[in-house]
Amino acid sequence: MTDRDPAIAVTEMVEHVLTLAETWTRWDGVPRPIDDRVYTPHKAIRRVADHLIDHLAEIEARLVGIPAIPDAWHASTITTAADLAPFTEEDYEEAVSRLTRLARIWTVRLGSLTGELLDDSPGEGWTFREIALHVAGSDYYADAVGLMPE
């Protein structure tokens, strides 16, 4: 168990993703392979946002004692036509708006929980702290794309 502030971990992850994404307008259009998958700028943003949404929905459901909606994302197993589109300045601006708002929601939600609730969370599965720290690992997707050279 770690006592790392989970809200800071999620916020720092989003900041890191956006730092990388700022360079993706120079992406050469070639998907980047990592492990058994490929990643593109749009796919990385999609996966980070989906991960933030999915696990936030899980926390909210558990807090009110209802079942979480089962995970039915295709996740990173697919690369859609939209994932292959060029990543424009407007796409970056949209990603900034989307991901910073999601990070803020996470910060507000996690900040409203006591340390006890973070580490002794209702329902089945990881604690809320563990979920947040897991979500903070979503920079994996952005790191797969990496920085684009000047």
C-alpha positions in Angstrom: 0.0 0.0 0.0 1.2 3.5 -0.8 0.3 6.7 0.8 0.9 8.6 -2.5 -1.9 11.2 -3.1 -4.0 9.5 -5.8 -5.4 12.9 -7.0 -1.9 14.2 -7.6 -1.0 10.9 -9.4 -3.9 11.2 -11.8 -3.3 14.9 -12.4 0.4 14.4 -13.1 -0.4 11.6 -15.5 -2.8 13.9 -17.5 -0.2 16.6 -17.5 2.4 14.1 -18.8 0.1 12.9 -21.5 -0.7 16.4 -22.7 3.0 17.3 -22.7 3.6 14.5 -25.2 0.4 15.2 -27.1 1.5 18.8 -27.8 4.1 17.3 -30.1 1.7 14.9 -31.9 0.8 17.5 -34.6 4.1 16.4 -36.1 3.2 12.7 -36.1 4.3 11.0 -39.3 1.1 8.8 -39.6 2.9 5.6 -38.7 1.3 3.7 -35.8 3.8 2.9 -33.0 4.0 -0.8 -31.9 4.4 -1.7 -28.3 3.9 -5.1 -26.7 1.2 -6.8 -28.9 -0.6 -3.6 -29.9 -0.1 -0.4 -32.0 -0.8 3.2 -30.9 -1.5 6.5 -32.6 -2.0 9.9 -31.1 -5.8 9.6 -31.3 -5.8 6.1 -29.9 -3.7 7.2 -27.0 -6.0 10.1 -26.1 -9.1 7.8 -26.5 -7.6 5.2 -24.2 -6.6 7.7 -21.5 -10.0 9.3 -21.6 -11.8 5.9 -21.6 -9.8 4.7 -18.7 -10.5 7.8 -16.7 -14.3 7.5 -17.4 -14.5 3.8 -16.8 -12.9 3.8 -13.4 -14.6 6.9 -12.3 -17.9 5.3 -13.1 -16.9 2.3 -11.1 -16.0 4.4 -8.1 -19.3 6.4 -8.3 -21.3 3.2 -8.6 -19.6 1.6 -5.6 -20.1 4.7 -3.5 -23.8 4.5 -3.9 -24.0 0.7 -3.7 -25.0 -0.2 -7.2 -23.2 -2.5 -9.6 -20.7 -0.9 -11.9 -21.5 -1.1 -15.6 -19.4 -4.0 -17.0 -16.4 -3.1 -19.1 -17.3 -3.5 -22.7 -14.7 -1.2 -24.3 -12.8 -2.6 -27.2 -9.9 -0.8 -25.5 -6.6 -1.0 -27.3 -7.3 -4.3 -29.0 -8.6 -2.3 -32.0 -7.3 0.6 -34.0 -10.2 2.5 -35.6 -10.2 4.6 -38.7 -10.5 7.6 -36.4 -7.4 6.5 -34.6 -5.4 6.7 -37.8 -6.4 10.3 -38.6 -3.8 13.1 -38.5 -3.6 14.8 -35.1 -4.2 18.5 -35.6 -3.7 21.5 -33.3 -7.5 21.4 -32.9 -7.3 17.8 -31.8 -4.7 18.8 -29.2 -6.9 21.6 -27.9 -9.8 19.2 -27.6 -7.6 16.7 -25.7 -6.6 19.4 -23.3 -10.2 20.4 -22.6 -11.3 16.8 -22.3 -8.5 15.4 -20.2 -8.0 18.4 -17.8 -11.8 18.4 -17.1 -11.6 14.6 -16.3 -8.6 15.1 -14.1 -10.5 17.9 -12.2 -13.4 15.6 -11.7 -11.1 12.9 -10.3 -9.4 15.5 -8.0 -12.8 16.6 -6.7 -14.1 13.1 -6.2 -10.9 11.8 -4.5 -10.6 14.9 -2.4 -14.0 14.3 -1.0 -13.1 10.8 0.3 -11.5 10.2 3.7 -8.2 8.3 3.8 -10.1 5.4 5.3 -12.5 5.3 2.4 -9.7 5.5 -0.1 -8.1 2.4 1.5 -11.2 0.5 2.8 -13.5 1.1 -0.1 -17.0 -0.3 -0.4 -17.8 -3.0 -2.9 -15.7 -5.6 -4.6 -12.3 -5.0 -6.3 -9.4 -2.7 -5.7 -9.5 0.1 -3.2 -10.3 3.5 -4.6 -6.6 4.5 -4.0 -5.5 1.4 -6.0 -7.9 2.3 -8.8 -6.7 5.9 -9.0 -3.0 4.7 -9.0 -3.9 2.2 -11.7 -5.5 5.0 -13.8 -2.4 7.1 -13.3 -0.6 4.4 -15.3 -2.6 5.4 -18.3 0.4 7.4 -19.5 1.5 4.0 -20.9 -0.7 4.8 -24.0 0.9 8.2 -24.6 4.4 6.9 -23.8 3.8 4.3 -26.6 3.4 7.2 -29.1 6.1 9.2 -27.4 7.5 12.7 -28.3 7.5 13.7 -32.0 10.8 15.1 -33.2 11.0 18.7 -34.2 
